[in-house]
Amino acid sequence: MPAVGFDLDLTLADTRAGISAVYAALAAETGVAIDTAQVVRRIGPPLEVELAYWFPPGDVPAMAARYRAMYADVAVPATVVMPGAVAALEAVRARGGRIVVVSGKNQADTERTVRYLGLEVDAVVGGLFGADKGVALREHGARAYIGDHTGDVDAARAASAVSVAVATGSFDSAALSAYGADVVLPDLRPFPGWLDGFRLG
């Protein structure tokens, strides 16, 4: 069966409040002044990339481990479904497609988030960003990949899949179009209509 891939953070899941809360807890523990608004604006790249803005290189591995230790209890319960996400997944399923979530978030927290939100998907792959996501998308036969970041456009290109960008994250519609996304939507709500004209099989 053909598949459609989806990013998680700010595509299917609104993780802003949860991620902000974990960074606020890190700031309280370490005494480091972390601007959580800046953190939220940069959601997408690997955790270690963001931590490097706030901690010396030698401290990043320990801070990443602490962040992940807190994530399940602090961030996951604060996560909500993005507008149109459930209908988008149902649209793929109604057209005979499989659904694979490919995220930059680590495997365990990607699985926890999908499970907590009750998203009905066929496969979950975590810990990949940018073109590296293309490997998983190819393995699962994804014909299209939907995400909010320019790195998700790179992922679709690497998998020879159609890049569907949603302007729900760090990049607006103009930036996503300029980067070369094949399709740009304001959010997932118009996705079922777009899928009607896309040959999934």
N, CA, C and O of each residue as an XYZ file, in Angstrom:
804
protein
N       0.841     -1.193      0.000
C       0.000      0.000      0.000
C       0.873      1.238      0.000
O       1.897      1.273      0.682
N       0.483      2.257     -0.756
C       1.245      3.512     -0.744
C       1.164      4.165      0.626
O       0.228      3.917      1.386
N       2.146      4.998      0.937
C       2.205      5.645      2.249
C       2.344      7.150      2.103
O       2.808      7.654      1.081
N       1.934      7.849      3.140
C       2.141      9.286      3.262
C       2.862      9.521      4.586
O       2.466      8.983      5.621
N       3.914     10.320      4.547
C       4.680     10.615      5.751
C       4.293     11.952      6.345
O       3.967     12.897      5.626
N       4.331     12.021      7.651
C       4.043     13.257      8.371
C       5.137     13.532      9.391
O       5.600     12.622     10.079
N       5.543     14.780      9.484
C       6.365     15.244     10.593
C       5.473     15.285     11.839
O       4.250     15.209     11.725
N       6.072     15.403     13.013
C       5.285     15.432     14.243
C       5.143     16.834     14.815
O       4.048     17.397     14.816
N       6.250     17.406     15.304
C       6.177     18.704     15.990
C       5.696     19.810     15.057
O       6.280     20.034     13.996
N       4.649     20.486     15.450
C       4.053     21.618     14.738
C       3.482     21.236     13.375
O       3.140     22.106     12.576
N       3.380     19.940     13.114
C       2.667     19.435     11.940
C       1.439     18.677     12.414
O       0.309     19.075     12.132
N       1.658     17.583     13.135
C       0.549     16.837     13.738
C       0.325     17.228     15.199
O      -0.808     17.201     15.682
N       1.389     17.586     15.896
C       1.314     17.829     17.335
C       1.792     19.234     17.677
O       2.848     19.674     17.224
N       0.996     19.929     18.482
C       1.409     21.244     18.984
C       2.174     21.008     20.285
O       1.584     20.838     21.351
N       3.486     21.002     20.170
C       4.360     20.690     21.303
C       4.964     21.942     21.935
O       5.838     21.843     22.797
N       4.506     23.105     21.514
C       5.140     24.342     21.974
C       5.093     24.511     23.489
O       6.114     24.810     24.109
N       3.927     24.324     24.087
C       3.806     24.512     25.534
C       4.652     23.501     26.290
O       5.297     23.844     27.281
N       4.651     22.266     25.832
C       5.417     21.230     26.508
C       6.914     21.451     26.427
O       7.622     21.332     27.427
N       7.398     21.776     25.230
C       8.829     22.026     25.055
C       9.261     23.237     25.870
O      10.317     23.224     26.502
N       8.444     24.275     25.852
C       8.738     25.469     26.634
C       8.841     25.129     28.122
O       9.716     25.637     28.823
N       7.950     24.277     28.592
C       7.953     23.905     30.009
C       9.211     23.134     30.389
O       9.749     23.329     31.478
N       9.685     22.262     29.504
C      10.903     21.503     29.809
C      12.104     22.440     29.859
O      12.941     22.317     30.754
N      12.202     23.361     28.928
C      13.314     24.309     28.957
C      13.243     25.222     30.173
O      14.276     25.582     30.737
N      12.039     25.600     30.582
C      11.889     26.412     31.795
C      12.377     25.632     33.014
O      13.000     26.199     33.911
N      12.093     24.329     33.043
C      12.567     23.496     34.143
C      14.088     23.368     34.114
O      14.734     23.397     35.161
N      14.658     23.228     32.923
C      16.121     23.190     32.800
C      16.744     24.492     33.296
O      17.758     24.478     33.993
N      16.135     25.605     32.933
C      16.636     26.906     33.368
C      16.599     27.018     34.888
O      17.538     27.525     35.502
N      15.521     26.546     35.488
C      15.387     26.613     36.940
C      16.428     25.736     37.634
O      16.971     26.120     38.670
N      16.705     24.583     37.077
C      17.675     23.658     37.668
C      19.109     24.146     37.547
O      19.914     23.981     38.464
N      19.420     24.752     36.398
C      20.817     25.095     36.094
C      21.161     26.553     36.367
O      22.338     26.899     36.474
N      20.156     27.408     36.479
C      20.403     28.831     36.646
C      20.744     29.546     35.351
O      21.080     30.730     35.366
N      20.661     28.833     34.224
C      20.927     29.421     32.917
C      19.660     30.120     32.416
O      18.578     29.533     32.422
N      19.801     31.357     31.989
C      18.651     32.119     31.491
C      18.325     31.674     30.066
O      19.012     32.058     29.120
N      17.288     30.872     29.916
C      16.881     30.366     28.609
C      15.628     31.108     28.167
O      14.627     31.135     28.883
N      15.690     31.698     27.003
C      14.537     32.398     26.438
C      13.653     31.361     25.744
O      13.928     30.969     24.610
N      12.610     30.922     26.413
C      11.783     29.849     25.863
C      11.030     30.290     24.612
O      10.672     29.456     23.780
N      10.787     31.591     24.472
C      10.130     32.071     23.250
C      11.023     31.829     22.038
O      10.540     31.434     20.977
N      12.332     32.066     22.197
C      13.264     31.780     21.104
C      13.321     30.289     20.819
O      13.369     29.878     19.660
N      13.316     29.483     21.862
C      13.347     28.033     21.687
C      12.161     27.588     20.839
O      12.323     26.827     19.885
N      10.974     28.063     21.187
C       9.759     27.666     20.484
C       9.801     28.088     19.022
O       9.317     27.366     18.151
N      10.373     29.248     18.755
C      10.448     29.723     17.361
C      11.375     28.862     16.511
O      11.298     28.898     15.283
N      12.256     28.083     17.156
C      13.226     27.283     16.398
C      12.911     25.791     16.413
O      13.750     24.999     15.985
N      11.762     25.384     16.878
C      11.437     23.954     16.957
C      11.609     23.296     15.587
O      11.150     23.812     14.568
N      12.269     22.163     15.590
C      12.475     21.421     14.337
C      13.782     20.658     14.330
O      13.774     19.428     14.263
N      14.925     21.366     14.400
C      16.219     20.676     14.376
C      16.431     19.806     15.616
O      15.666     19.901     16.576
N      17.468     18.954     15.603
C      17.727     18.074     16.741
C      17.907     18.835     18.054
O      18.364     19.978     18.071
N      17.540     18.183     19.137
C      17.608     18.779     20.476
C      18.979     19.377     20.770
O      19.076     20.479     21.311
N      20.026     18.658     20.419
C      21.382     19.119     20.747
C      21.720     20.437     20.070
O      22.508     21.221     20.599
N      21.136     20.690     18.910
C      21.373     21.954     18.206
C      20.824     23.115     19.030
O      21.494     24.136     19.184
N      19.625     22.968     19.554
C      19.026     24.030     20.368
C      19.769     24.197     21.693
O      20.028     25.323     22.119
N      20.106     23.107     22.334
C      20.810     23.201     23.616
C      22.143     23.929     23.487
O      22.591     24.582     24.430
N      22.774     23.818     22.323
C      24.072     24.470     22.105
C      23.970     25.995     22.116
O      24.980     26.679     22.278
N      22.762     26.532     21.946
C      22.587     27.979     22.065
C      22.708     28.430     23.522
O      23.003     29.596     23.781
N      22.485     27.528     24.466
C      22.359     27.918     25.878
C      23.434     27.330     26.782
O      23.666     27.848     27.874
N      24.095     26.259     26.350
C      25.065     25.585     27.214
C      26.383     25.375     26.476
O      26.381     25.233     25.253
N      27.514     25.351     27.193
C      28.808     25.044     26.564
C      28.762     23.656     25.934
O      28.014     22.790     26.387
N      29.562     23.445     24.890
C      29.533     22.146     24.193
C      29.684     20.939     25.112
O      29.025     19.917     24.920
N      30.548     21.061     26.103
C      30.775     19.933     26.999
C      29.580     19.579     27.867
O      29.481     18.459     28.367
N      28.668     20.533     28.049
C      27.494     20.298     28.895
C      26.292     19.782     28.105
O      25.324     19.297     28.690
N      26.355     19.885     26.784
C      25.182     19.555     25.969
C      24.721     18.109     26.142
O      23.520     17.889     26.298
N      25.611     17.105     26.121
C      25.119     15.726     26.293
C      24.353     15.512     27.601
O      23.308     14.862     27.614
N      24.877     16.063     28.698
C      24.199     15.905     29.991
C      22.866     16.636     30.000
O      21.893     16.135     30.564
N      22.806     17.815     29.382
C      21.558     18.565     29.339
C      20.523     17.865     28.450
O      19.326     17.903     28.733
N      20.998     17.225     27.372
C      20.086     16.471     26.509
C      19.495     15.292     27.267
O      18.306     14.996     27.146
N      20.334     14.619     28.051
C      19.840     13.489     28.835
C      18.827     13.960     29.882
O      17.814     13.296     30.103
N      19.089     15.081     30.516
C      18.158     15.608     31.516
C      16.843     16.025     30.864
O      15.768     15.750     31.396
N      16.929     16.682     29.725
C      15.734     17.093     28.981
C      14.867     15.881     28.673
O      13.658     15.901     28.904
N      15.479     14.840     28.157
C      14.721     13.642     27.772
C      14.144     12.934     28.989
O      13.082     12.317     28.907
N      14.839     13.022     30.116
C      14.316     12.407     31.334
C      13.039     13.102     31.807
O      12.167     12.470     32.404
N      12.933     14.395     31.541
C      11.766     15.160     31.969
C      10.630     15.154     30.950
O       9.477     15.401     31.304
N      10.945     14.876     29.705
C       9.997     15.121     28.618
C       8.678     14.368     28.786
O       7.608     14.945     28.591
N       8.747     13.104     29.142
C       7.522     12.303     29.206
C       6.532     12.854     30.224
O       5.329     12.893     29.965
N       7.032     13.279     31.379
C       6.148     13.748     32.442
C       5.751     15.209     32.297
O       4.668     15.604     32.729
N       6.622     16.014     31.691
C       6.367     17.450     31.608
C       5.750     17.851     30.271
O       4.745     18.560     30.237
N       6.346     17.401     29.179
C       5.944     17.895     27.856
C       4.780     17.133     27.244
O       3.862     17.734     26.686
N       4.816     15.821     27.348
C       3.779     15.039     26.662
C       2.373     15.408     27.125
O       1.495     15.573     26.278
N       2.114     15.547     28.431
C       0.755     15.897     28.850
C       0.311     17.302     28.422
O      -0.883     17.605     28.431
N       1.265     18.153     28.050
C       0.929     19.514     27.610
C       0.757     19.612     26.101
O       0.513     20.697     25.573
N       0.881     18.488     25.406
C       0.813     18.467     23.947
C      -0.624     18.283     23.476
O      -1.384     17.507     24.055
N      -0.986     19.003     22.422
C      -2.319     18.879     21.840
C      -2.187     18.644     20.341
O      -1.132     18.877     19.750
N      -3.279     18.177     19.740
C      -3.287     17.910     18.305
C      -3.379     19.221     17.532
O      -4.115     20.125     17.926
N      -2.642     19.326     16.444
C      -2.710     20.505     15.590
C      -4.034     20.533     14.825
O      -4.599     19.479     14.530
N      -4.535     21.730     14.500
C      -5.788     21.813     13.743
C      -5.711     21.043     12.423
O      -4.774     21.215     11.642
N      -6.698     20.204     12.193
C      -6.766     19.451     10.944
C      -5.983     18.167     10.919
O      -6.035     17.436      9.930
N      -5.243     17.861     12.002
C      -4.364     16.690     11.980
C      -5.149     15.384     11.880
O      -4.819     14.526     11.062
N      -6.165     15.229     12.690
C      -6.916     13.976     12.687
C      -7.608     13.772     11.341
O      -7.597     12.669     10.794
N      -8.208     14.835     10.812
C      -8.881     14.731      9.510
C      -7.890     14.415      8.400
O      -8.229     13.707      7.452
N      -6.669     14.932      8.506
C      -5.640     14.648      7.494
C      -5.289     13.165      7.493
O      -5.178     12.549      6.432
N      -5.116     12.594      8.679
C      -4.799     11.169      8.766
C      -5.968     10.320      8.265
O      -5.771      9.323      7.571
N      -7.164     10.721      8.621
C      -8.348      9.978      8.165
C      -8.473     10.028      6.645
O      -8.912      9.063      6.019
N      -8.082     11.167      6.054
C      -8.159     11.305      4.595
C      -7.208     10.335      3.909
O      -7.557      9.734      2.893
N      -6.008     10.179      4.459
C      -5.052      9.223      3.887
C      -5.604      7.808      4.006
O      -5.560      7.031      3.053
N      -6.115      7.488      5.171
C      -6.647      6.150      5.401
C      -7.841      5.864      4.485
O      -7.964      4.758      3.959
N      -8.711      6.846      4.292
C      -9.900      6.656      3.457
C      -9.536      6.396      2.007
O     -10.323      5.810      1.263
N      -8.349      6.825      1.599
C      -7.904      6.633      0.215
C      -6.981      5.428      0.081
O      -6.299      5.273     -0.932
N      -6.960      4.585      1.089
C      -6.189      3.345      1.018
C      -4.717      3.500      1.318
O      -3.924      2.626      0.967
N      -4.331      4.591      1.960
C      -2.912      4.823      2.228
C      -2.488      4.431      3.627
O      -3.302      4.368      4.548
N      -1.201      4.170      3.770
C      -0.585      3.949      5.074
C      -0.028      5.270      5.575
O       0.240      6.177      4.788
N       0.147      5.376      6.889
C       0.616      6.618      7.507
C       1.874      6.327      8.304
O       1.886      5.446      9.164
N       2.930      7.068      8.015
C       4.174      6.931      8.766
C       4.568      8.304      9.304
O       4.613      9.285      8.562
N       4.850      8.356     10.596
C       5.337      9.576     11.239
C       6.847      9.488     11.314
O       7.395      8.520     11.842
N       7.526     10.505     10.785
C       8.991     10.560     10.823
C       9.375     11.894     11.456
O       9.065     12.958     10.919
N      10.046     11.827     12.592
C      10.276     13.019     13.410
C      11.727     13.156     13.825
O      12.470     12.176     13.885
N      12.116     14.390     14.111
C      13.430     14.653     14.670
C      13.492     14.337     16.155
O      14.581     14.195     16.711
N      12.346     14.226     16.800
C      12.295     13.878     18.213
C      12.759     12.438     18.387
O      12.554     11.611     17.499
N      13.380     12.132     19.519
C      13.877     10.778     19.747
C      12.740      9.758     19.663
O      11.569     10.096     19.837
N      13.109      8.510     19.394
C      12.121      7.465     19.134
C      11.108      7.311     20.270
O       9.903      7.252     20.026
N      11.594      7.245     21.497
C      10.697      7.000     22.629
C       9.667      8.109     22.790
O       8.484      7.831     22.989
N      10.106      9.368     22.707
C       9.172     10.470     22.903
C       8.268     10.680     21.693
O       7.146     11.166     21.836
N       8.744     10.320     20.512
C       7.871     10.350     19.347
C       6.741      9.345     19.528
O       5.574      9.661     19.295
N       7.092      8.141     19.942
C       6.073      7.120     20.177
C       5.120      7.535     21.288
O       3.908      7.361     21.163
N       5.658      8.081     22.373
C       4.804      8.517     23.488
C       3.821      9.590     23.051
O       2.649      9.560     23.425
N       4.302     10.534     22.261
C       3.447     11.638     21.837
C       2.333     11.149     20.925
O       1.174     11.530     21.090
N       2.684     10.310     19.968
C       1.677      9.758     19.058
C       0.627      8.971     19.843
O      -0.572      9.086     19.591
N       1.097      8.182     20.786
C       0.180      7.359     21.595
C      -0.705      8.243     22.482
O      -1.910      8.010     22.585
N      -0.114      9.249     23.115
C      -0.876     10.143     24.000
C      -1.980     10.872     23.243
O      -3.084     11.046     23.757
N      -1.678     11.297     22.023
C      -2.657     12.030     21.226
C      -3.675     11.108     20.553
O      -4.662     11.579     19.987
N      -3.439      9.814     20.616
C      -4.365      8.869     20.006
C      -4.356      8.901     18.488
O      -5.374      8.626     17.852
N      -3.211      9.235     17.906
C      -3.104      9.303     16.448
C      -2.967      7.892     15.883
O      -2.099      7.129     16.309
N      -3.810      7.553     14.939
C      -3.794      6.217     14.360
C      -2.862      6.197     13.151
O      -3.217      6.660     12.067
N      -1.673      5.657     13.357
C      -0.654      5.609     12.307
C      -0.129      4.181     12.194
O      -0.363      3.347     13.069
N       0.581      3.916     11.105
C       1.095      2.573     10.847
C       2.538      2.389     11.289
O       2.948      1.273     11.611
N       3.305      3.455     11.309
C       4.709      3.347     11.696
C       5.169      4.672     12.283
O       4.684      5.737     11.902
N       6.106      4.591     13.213
C       6.673      5.776     13.859
C       8.186      5.649     13.836
O       8.742      4.649     14.290
N       8.850      6.671     13.304
C      10.317      6.694     13.243
C      10.791      8.015     13.840
O      10.395      9.086     13.378
N      11.627      7.942     14.852
C      12.148      9.146     15.488
C      13.643      9.295     15.293
O      14.316      8.398     14.785
N      14.149     10.451     15.710
C      15.583     10.685     15.716
C      16.209     11.022     14.382
O      17.420     10.873     14.217
N      15.407     11.479     13.414
C      15.947     11.843     12.102
C      15.552     13.269     11.766
O      14.463     13.723     12.117
N      16.451     13.975     11.080
C      16.167     15.363     10.690
C      16.654     15.607      9.269
O      17.644     15.028      8.823
N      15.933     16.482      8.567
C      16.338     16.891      7.232
C      16.381     15.717      6.263
O      15.522     14.835      6.299
N      17.382     15.717      5.404
C      17.490     14.680      4.374
C      17.605     13.280      4.955
O      17.278     12.303      4.281
N      18.072     13.168      6.216
C      18.170     11.845      6.834
C      16.802     11.181      6.971
O      16.702      9.955      7.004
N      15.754     11.991      7.051
C      14.403     11.424      7.112
C      14.057     10.681      5.821
O      13.210      9.787      5.812
N      14.715     11.059      4.751
C      14.419     10.451      3.463
C      14.633      8.952      3.440
O      13.945      8.240      2.708
N      15.580      8.461      4.233
C      15.841      7.020      4.284
C      14.608      6.288      4.782
O      14.175      5.305      4.181
N      14.038      6.777      5.898
C      12.844      6.137      6.459
C      11.653      6.273      5.519
O      10.866      5.339      5.361
N      11.528      7.439      4.899
C      10.408      7.646      3.976
C      10.493      6.690      2.791
O       9.478      6.149      2.351
N      11.685      6.484      2.282
C      11.864      5.527      1.178
C      11.530      4.101      1.622
O      10.860      3.359      0.904
N      11.998      3.735      2.798
C      11.763      2.382      3.302
C      10.268      2.081      3.424
O       9.828      0.948      3.224
N       9.502      3.117      3.754
C       8.058      2.930      3.940
C       7.249      3.273      2.683
O       6.018      3.241      2.708
N       7.934      3.596      1.600
C       7.246      3.856      0.341
C       6.393      5.109      0.342
O       5.334      5.138     -0.283
N       6.845      6.152      1.042
C       6.058      7.384      1.135
C       6.031      8.125     -0.202
O       7.075      8.375     -0.804
N       4.855      8.464     -0.648
C       4.690      9.220     -1.892
C       4.708     10.723     -1.650
O       4.987     11.504     -2.560
N       4.407     11.124     -0.415
C       4.418     12.541     -0.044
C       4.860     12.645      1.408
O       4.670     11.717      2.194
N       5.455     13.792      1.756
C       5.854     14.039      3.142
C       5.383     15.419      3.532
O       5.630     16.395      2.822
N       4.703     15.501      4.662
C       4.090     16.749      5.111
C       4.820     17.229      6.349
O       4.964     16.487      7.321
N       5.283     18.473      6.314
C       5.989     19.031      7.463
C       6.007     20.536      7.435
O       5.620     21.157      6.445
N       6.462     21.129      8.536
C       6.415     22.583      8.698
C       7.758     23.267      8.506
O       7.827     24.496      8.513
N       8.812     22.510      8.338
C      10.178     23.052      8.354
C      10.834     22.876      6.988
O      10.473     21.975      6.230
N      11.798     23.741      6.679
C      12.550     23.559      5.434
C      13.285     22.217      5.429
O      13.506     21.631      4.369
N      13.660     21.732      6.614
C      14.268     20.413      6.698
C      13.333     19.312      6.235
O      13.781     18.258      5.784
N      12.022     19.554      6.347
C      11.047     18.577      5.871
C      10.946     18.589      4.346
O      10.633     17.569      3.731
N      11.210     19.735      3.749
C      11.304     19.807      2.290
C      12.508     18.985      1.827
O      12.426     18.241      0.849
N      13.621     19.129      2.541
C      14.814     18.324      2.228
C      14.514     16.832      2.364
O      14.990     16.020      1.571
N      13.725     16.481      3.375
C      13.379     15.077      3.594
C      12.603     14.515      2.417
O      12.899     13.424      1.931
N      11.607     15.268      1.962
C      10.805     14.818      0.823
C      11.669     14.669     -0.425
O      11.550     13.686     -1.156
N      12.533     15.644     -0.664
C      13.419     15.572     -1.830
C      14.297     14.324     -1.769
O      14.485     13.634     -2.771
N      14.832     14.046     -0.577
C      15.723     12.891     -0.431
C      14.995     11.581     -0.691
O      15.611     10.585     -1.070
N      13.674     11.584     -0.486
C      12.883     10.374     -0.702
C      12.194     10.360     -2.053
O      11.426      9.444     -2.347
N      12.459     11.372     -2.885
C      11.764     11.521     -4.176
C      10.252     11.528     -3.973
O       9.501     10.963     -4.768
N       9.822     12.178     -2.894
C       8.407     12.291     -2.562
C       7.956     13.737     -2.776
O       8.780     14.648     -2.865
N       6.653     13.933     -2.856
C       6.099     15.276     -2.981
C       6.198     15.970     -1.622
O       5.795     15.415     -0.600
N       6.732     17.174     -1.623
C       6.872     17.945     -0.397
C       5.636     18.816     -0.183
O       5.356     19.717     -0.974
N       4.910     18.540      0.880
C       3.745     19.344      1.249
C       4.105     20.077      2.533
O       4.246     19.458      3.588
N       4.254     21.395      2.443
C       4.650     22.193      3.591
C       3.440     22.882      4.204
O       2.570     23.385      3.494
N       3.398     22.897      5.525
C       2.347     23.619      6.244
C       3.001     24.753      7.031
O       4.007     24.550      7.712
N       2.422     25.941      6.931
C       3.018     27.127      7.548
C       2.578     27.267      8.999
O       2.007     28.284      9.394
N       2.849     26.237      9.780
C       2.426     26.221     11.171
C       3.603     26.233     12.140
O       3.419     26.119     13.352
N       4.809     26.370     11.601
C       5.998     26.362     12.438
C       6.813     27.624     12.278
O       6.265     28.726     12.267
N       8.124     27.467     12.152
C       9.041     28.598     12.108
C       9.025     29.359     10.791
O       9.491     30.496     10.729
N       8.493     28.744      9.734
C       8.571     29.333      8.399
C       7.169     29.642      7.874
O       6.262     28.814      7.957
N       7.010     30.849      7.332
C       5.715     31.206      6.766
C       5.592     30.653      5.347
O       6.528     30.050      4.820
N       4.443     30.863      4.745
C       4.180     30.302      3.417
C       5.180     30.780      2.382
O       5.636     30.003      1.544
N       5.526     32.079      2.441
C       6.461     32.631      1.459
C       7.829     31.968      1.574
O       8.455     31.648      0.564
N       8.290     31.763      2.800
C       9.607     31.149      2.998
C       9.616     29.697      2.525
O      10.589     29.240      1.926
N       8.537     28.981      2.795
C       8.459     27.582      2.376
C       8.382     27.464      0.857
O       8.978     26.563      0.266
N       7.651     28.373      0.234
C       7.576     28.389     -1.231
C       8.937     28.707     -1.832
O       9.380     28.056     -2.778
N       9.601     29.728     -1.265
C      10.909     30.128     -1.772
C      11.929     29.007     -1.627
O      12.844     28.891     -2.443
N      11.778     28.179     -0.592
C      12.720     27.086     -0.374
C      12.510     25.947     -1.367
O      13.405     25.134     -1.595
N      11.312     25.900     -1.957
C      11.083     24.906     -2.995
C      10.077     23.823     -2.677
O      10.043     22.790     -3.346
N       9.244     24.048     -1.647
C       8.192     23.068     -1.357
C       7.282     22.922     -2.570
O       6.961     23.909     -3.231
N       6.870     21.707     -2.859
C       5.984     21.477     -4.008
C       4.593     22.050     -3.779
O       3.960     22.569     -4.699
N       4.134     21.949     -2.550
C       2.807     22.433     -2.169
C       2.950     23.142     -0.833
O       3.659     22.663      0.053
N       2.281     24.283     -0.681
C       2.296     24.993      0.598
C       0.854     25.234      1.035
O       0.052     25.800      0.291
N       0.541     24.798      2.246
C      -0.783     24.979      2.824
C      -0.651     25.801      4.110
O       0.386     25.737      4.770
N      -1.678     26.568      4.478
C      -1.591     27.344      5.716
C      -1.531     26.460      6.958
O      -0.878     26.811      7.941
N      -2.206     25.322      6.915
C      -2.190     24.319      7.983
C      -2.744     23.031      7.391
O      -2.900     22.933      6.174
N      -3.041     22.057      8.212
C      -3.493     20.762      7.693
C      -4.966     20.731      7.291
O      -5.407     19.767      6.666
N      -5.725     21.751      7.630
C      -7.156     21.696      7.324
C      -7.468     21.581      5.835
O      -8.421     20.887      5.482
N      -6.718     22.223      4.950
C      -6.996     22.023      3.510
C      -6.411     20.730      2.931
O      -6.623     20.425      1.757
N      -5.683     19.976      3.744
C      -4.982     18.809      3.219
C      -5.900     17.774      2.572
O      -5.566     17.287      1.492
N      -7.033     17.411      3.166
C      -7.887     16.411      2.501
C      -8.325     16.842      1.104
O      -8.416     16.012      0.200
N      -8.594     18.126      0.921
C      -8.960     18.621     -0.403
C      -7.812     18.501     -1.382
O      -8.015     18.138     -2.541
N      -6.598     18.808     -0.920
C      -5.428     18.645     -1.787
C      -5.244     17.176     -2.146
O      -4.941     16.842     -3.292
N      -5.428     16.309     -1.169
C      -5.216     14.881     -1.397
C      -6.194     14.325     -2.435
O      -5.879     13.359     -3.130
N      -7.363     14.926     -2.537
C      -8.337     14.486     -3.549
C      -7.756     14.554     -4.961
O      -8.107     13.752     -5.827
N      -6.867     15.519     -5.182
C      -6.294     15.679     -6.516
C      -4.928     15.043     -6.677
O      -4.290     15.205     -7.716
N      -4.470     14.323     -5.665
C      -3.143     13.711     -5.706
C      -3.290     12.213     -5.925
O      -4.080     11.562     -5.242
N      -2.553     11.673     -6.850
C      -2.622     10.244     -7.120
C      -1.759      9.505     -6.113
O      -0.537      9.427     -6.244
N      -2.425      8.969     -5.113
C      -1.708      8.297     -4.031
C      -1.208      6.924     -4.458
O      -0.121      6.506     -4.058
N      -1.982      6.228     -5.259
C      -1.625      4.863     -5.657
C      -0.554      4.820     -6.713
O      -0.155      3.739     -7.143
